[in-house]
Amino acid sequence: MQRYFIDPEQFGDRTVSITGEDARHIGKVMRSKPEDKLIVSDGIAREALVEITEIETQQVTARIIEMLEAAGEPRVQVAVAQSLPKGDKMEIVIQKCTEIGASSFLPFMSERTVVQYDPKKEEKRTARWRKIAKEAAEQAHRSKIPVINPPATWKELLASLPEYDLACVCYEKEHGQQLRDVLKPFAQSLVNGTTSRVLIAVGPEGGFTEQEIEQLEAAGAVSIGLGRRILRTETAGMAALTCIMYETGEMGEI
């Protein structure tokens, strides 16, 4: 069943309204008709099964059939901190990690980042990233759209680490522990009903420098390996995130 995110003010007591591009998608792409059913979420707390009552070019109106329990979010909130990669790789990271369960993304600049940061283009690029996250969250039946933070400096990344219960930095050299060895005791320490915050830091195509790893560890991060194979920058975060979801019970019983 199709799922759409709407703004909280579009949620009424008995009806909801879906506007803009989503309304056009419902009418033109999905060719939906009155009496067809959808799921809508305000991305905060409300989620509902609705039935379309009216379709217009710029707006779809639907009556609320049943309020649903928002069950698409993992109890471990994982932020993917990705050093800006070349080309469209960041789009791939956002799309796939959203599907897997990331709660937020923190692009950042590091010593070997090749991409040139251009503030004039940032608003447009961030808007595209948010659109990708929204569509991926809808496809994956998430209850919330991951937060796309503006690109951070290296110092800002280091300063953010104390905010997390566990911060891991993916490092291809034998410098720390394997991810499995870090996750098992962390998963066992989780208490039912509590929410924990985890950060995964991934370097650019050239990886982190030794000095950067030392700075990350000094700020509280744990250097982790992802096995004997060297993963691309756009793959490392996905692999680490999947391991976290598995070890914390988000992919079935552990």
C-alpha positions as CSV (number, residue, x, y, z in Angstrom):
1,M,0.0,0.0,0.0
2,Q,1.3,3.4,-0.9
3,R,2.6,5.6,1.9
4,Y,3.0,9.4,1.9
5,F,4.4,11.9,4.4
6,I,2.4,15.1,5.0
7,D,2.9,18.1,7.2
8,P,1.2,18.0,10.6
9,E,-1.2,20.8,9.7
10,Q,-2.5,18.6,6.9
11,F,-3.8,16.2,9.5
12,G,-7.4,17.0,10.5
13,D,-9.7,15.3,13.0
14,R,-11.5,13.3,10.3
15,T,-9.7,14.0,7.1
16,V,-6.2,14.6,5.7
17,S,-5.1,16.5,2.6
18,I,-2.2,15.6,0.4
19,T,-0.8,18.4,-1.8
20,G,1.8,19.3,-4.4
21,E,4.0,16.6,-6.0
22,D,2.5,13.8,-3.9
23,A,-1.0,14.8,-5.0
24,R,0.1,14.6,-8.7
25,H,1.8,11.3,-8.0
26,I,-1.4,9.8,-6.6
27,G,-3.5,11.1,-9.5
28,K,-1.2,10.9,-12.5
29,V,1.4,8.2,-11.7
30,M,-0.6,5.8,-9.5
31,R,-3.9,6.6,-11.2
32,S,-5.6,6.3,-7.9
33,K,-9.4,6.8,-7.6
34,P,-11.8,7.7,-4.9
35,E,-12.2,4.9,-2.4
36,D,-8.6,3.7,-2.9
37,K,-6.7,3.5,0.4
38,L,-3.4,4.9,1.4
39,I,-1.3,5.3,4.5
40,V,-0.2,8.8,5.6
41,S,2.2,9.9,8.3
42,D,3.1,13.3,9.7
43,G,6.6,12.1,10.4
44,I,6.2,12.8,14.1
45,A,3.6,10.8,15.9
46,R,0.5,10.3,13.8
47,E,0.0,7.7,11.2
48,A,-3.3,6.7,9.6
49,L,-5.0,4.4,7.1
50,V,-7.1,6.7,4.9
51,E,-9.6,6.4,2.0
52,I,-9.5,8.9,-0.9
53,T,-12.6,11.0,-1.3
54,E,-11.6,13.6,-3.8
55,I,-8.7,13.9,-6.3
56,E,-7.8,17.3,-7.7
57,T,-4.7,18.4,-9.7
58,Q,-2.9,19.9,-6.7
59,Q,-4.7,18.3,-3.8
60,V,-6.0,14.9,-2.7
61,T,-8.5,14.7,0.2
62,A,-9.0,11.5,2.2
63,R,-11.0,10.5,5.2
64,I,-9.3,8.8,8.1
65,I,-10.4,5.2,8.5
66,E,-8.1,4.2,11.3
67,M,-5.2,5.6,13.3
68,L,-2.2,3.3,13.2
69,E,0.6,2.6,15.5
70,A,3.9,4.0,14.1
71,A,6.0,0.8,14.1
72,G,8.6,1.5,11.3
73,E,11.3,3.1,13.4
74,P,14.2,1.2,15.1
75,R,14.8,1.9,18.8
76,V,18.5,2.5,18.1
77,Q,18.9,5.9,16.3
78,V,21.8,5.7,14.0
79,A,23.4,8.7,12.4
80,V,25.5,8.2,9.3
81,A,28.3,10.7,9.2
82,Q,29.7,10.6,5.7
83,S,32.7,12.5,4.4
84,L,31.4,14.1,1.2
85,P,32.0,11.6,-1.7
86,K,32.3,12.3,-5.4
87,G,29.5,12.3,-7.9
88,D,26.1,11.0,-6.8
89,K,27.5,8.6,-4.1
90,M,25.9,10.7,-1.3
91,E,22.5,10.2,-2.9
92,I,23.1,6.4,-2.9
93,V,24.2,6.5,0.7
94,I,21.1,8.5,1.8
95,Q,18.7,6.3,-0.2
96,K,20.0,2.9,0.9
97,C,20.7,3.8,4.5
98,T,17.2,5.4,4.9
99,E,15.8,2.0,3.7
100,I,17.9,0.1,6.2
101,G,17.0,2.4,9.1
102,A,19.3,5.4,9.6
103,S,17.7,8.2,11.6
104,S,19.9,11.1,10.3
105,F,22.8,12.0,8.0
106,L,25.8,14.2,8.8
107,P,27.8,15.1,5.7
108,F,31.2,16.5,6.6
109,M,34.5,17.6,5.2
110,S,37.8,15.8,6.0
111,E,41.4,16.1,4.9
112,R,41.0,13.8,1.8
113,T,37.6,15.0,0.8
114,V,37.8,15.7,-3.0
115,V,34.4,17.5,-3.3
116,Q,34.6,21.3,-3.3
117,Y,32.1,22.7,-0.9
118,D,30.1,25.5,-2.5
119,P,27.6,27.3,-0.2
120,K,25.7,28.7,-3.2
121,K,24.8,25.2,-4.3
122,E,24.2,23.8,-0.9
123,E,20.5,24.7,-0.5
124,K,19.7,23.0,-3.8
125,R,21.7,19.9,-3.1
126,T,20.3,19.5,0.4
127,A,16.8,19.9,-0.9
128,R,17.5,17.0,-3.3
129,W,18.9,14.9,-0.6
130,R,15.8,15.5,1.6
131,K,13.6,14.5,-1.3
132,I,15.6,11.3,-1.8
133,A,15.3,10.5,2.0
134,K,11.5,11.2,1.9
135,E,10.9,8.9,-1.1
136,A,13.1,6.1,0.4
137,A,11.3,6.4,3.8
138,E,7.9,6.1,2.0
139,Q,9.1,3.1,0.1
140,A,10.5,1.4,3.2
141,H,7.4,2.2,5.3
142,R,9.3,4.3,7.7
143,S,7.3,6.4,10.2
144,K,9.8,9.3,10.1
145,I,12.0,10.9,7.4
146,P,15.7,10.9,8.4
147,V,17.2,14.3,9.2
148,I,19.6,15.6,6.6
149,N,22.0,17.9,8.4
150,P,24.0,20.6,6.6
151,P,27.6,19.7,5.8
152,A,29.8,20.0,8.9
153,T,33.4,21.0,9.4
154,W,35.9,18.6,10.9
155,K,35.8,20.4,14.2
156,E,32.0,20.3,14.2
157,L,32.1,16.6,13.7
158,L,34.5,16.0,16.6
159,A,32.4,18.3,18.8
160,S,29.2,16.2,18.1
161,L,30.6,12.8,19.3
162,P,29.7,13.2,23.0
163,E,26.1,13.4,21.9
164,Y,26.1,9.6,21.1
165,D,26.0,6.5,23.3
166,L,28.4,4.8,20.8
167,A,30.4,6.4,18.0
168,C,32.2,4.2,15.5
169,V,34.6,5.2,12.9
170,C,35.1,2.8,9.9
171,Y,38.8,2.3,9.3
172,E,40.3,0.0,6.8
173,K,43.6,-0.6,8.6
174,E,44.1,-2.8,11.6
175,H,43.8,0.0,14.1
176,G,40.9,-1.0,16.3
177,Q,38.4,-3.7,17.0
178,Q,36.1,-5.5,14.6
179,L,32.6,-4.1,14.5
180,R,31.1,-7.4,15.8
181,D,33.2,-7.2,18.9
182,V,32.0,-3.7,19.7
183,L,28.3,-4.3,18.9
184,K,27.7,-7.5,20.9
185,P,28.3,-5.9,24.4
186,F,26.6,-2.7,23.3
187,A,23.5,-4.6,22.1
188,Q,23.4,-6.6,25.4
189,S,23.5,-3.3,27.4
190,L,20.4,-2.0,25.8
191,V,17.3,-1.8,28.1
192,N,13.9,-2.6,26.6
193,G,12.0,0.6,26.0
194,T,15.0,2.9,25.9
195,T,16.4,4.6,22.8
196,S,20.1,4.7,22.2
197,R,22.0,7.0,19.8
198,V,24.8,5.6,17.6
199,L,27.1,7.4,15.1
200,I,28.9,5.7,12.2
201,A,31.7,7.9,10.7
202,V,32.9,7.0,7.2
203,G,35.8,8.6,5.4
204,P,36.0,9.8,1.8
205,E,37.4,7.8,-1.2
206,G,41.0,8.1,0.1
207,G,40.0,7.2,3.7
208,F,40.9,8.9,6.9
209,T,44.4,10.0,7.8
210,E,46.2,8.5,10.8
211,Q,45.9,11.9,12.5
212,E,42.2,12.1,11.9
213,I,41.7,8.6,13.4
214,E,43.7,9.7,16.5
215,Q,41.5,12.8,16.8
216,L,38.3,10.8,16.5
217,E,39.4,8.3,19.1
218,A,40.5,11.2,21.4
219,A,37.0,12.6,21.0
220,G,35.4,9.3,22.1
221,A,35.0,7.3,18.9
222,V,35.9,3.6,18.6
223,S,37.8,2.6,15.5
224,I,36.3,-0.5,14.0
225,G,37.0,-2.8,11.0
226,L,34.4,-4.3,8.7
227,G,36.2,-7.5,7.9
228,R,39.1,-8.5,5.5
229,R,37.6,-6.8,2.5
230,I,38.1,-3.1,1.6
231,L,34.7,-1.4,1.0
232,R,34.0,1.6,-1.0
233,T,33.0,4.8,0.8
234,E,29.4,4.5,-0.3
235,T,29.3,0.8,0.9
236,A,30.9,1.0,4.3
237,G,28.1,3.0,6.0
238,M,25.5,0.6,4.6
239,A,27.4,-2.4,5.8
240,A,28.0,-1.0,9.3
241,L,24.4,0.1,9.6
242,T,23.0,-3.3,8.6
243,C,25.2,-4.9,11.3
244,I,23.9,-2.5,13.9
245,M,20.3,-3.2,12.9
246,Y,20.9,-6.9,13.1
247,E,22.7,-7.0,16.5
248,T,20.1,-4.7,18.1
249,G,17.2,-7.0,17.0
250,E,15.9,-4.8,14.2
251,M,16.1,-7.7,11.7
252,G,14.4,-10.3,13.8
253,E,15.1,-11.9,17.2
254,I,18.8,-12.1,18.3
